[in-house]
């Protein structure tokens, strides 16, 4: 049950930030909003939702 509400919060934070936030930034955002959640939980739920942050690097 908690996973379902966290999935909604994660998806909301992801889309509100132009779909570029990864697990670490979403985890920090949720904790700032007052939702205590572990980073590994955010990572697991993001995998279940099939979302990933933007990958930046050299070409």
BELNORDA-V779159 format. One record per backbone hydrogen bond with DSSP energy under -1.0 kcal/mol. NH is the residue of the N-H (numbers start at 1). CO is the residue of the C=O. E is the energy in kcal/mol with one decimal. If there is no record, write none. Layout:
nh->NH co->CO e->E
nh->NH co->CO e->E
This chain:
nh->5 co->1 e->-1.5
nh->6 co->2 e->-2.4
nh->7 co->3 e->-2.6
nh->8 co->4 e->-1.6
nh->9 co->5 e->-1.9
nh->10 co->6 e->-2.9
nh->11 co->7 e->-2.6
nh->12 co->8 e->-2.2
nh->13 co->9 e->-2.5
nh->14 co->10 e->-2.5
nh->15 co->11 e->-2.5
nh->16 co->12 e->-2.2
nh->17 co->13 e->-1.0
nh->18 co->15 e->-1.1
nh->19 co->14 e->-2.1
nh->20 co->17 e->-1.4
nh->26 co->22 e->-2.3
nh->27 co->23 e->-2.7
nh->28 co->24 e->-2.1
nh->29 co->25 e->-2.4
nh->30 co->26 e->-2.7
nh->31 co->27 e->-2.0
nh->32 co->28 e->-2.1
nh->33 co->29 e->-1.7
nh->35 co->30 e->-2.6
nh->42 co->38 e->-1.7
nh->43 co->39 e->-2.6
nh->44 co->40 e->-2.2
nh->45 co->41 e->-2.6
nh->46 co->42 e->-2.3
nh->47 co->43 e->-1.9
nh->48 co->44 e->-2.1
nh->49 co->45 e->-2.0
nh->51 co->46 e->-2.3
nh->54 co->20 e->-1.5
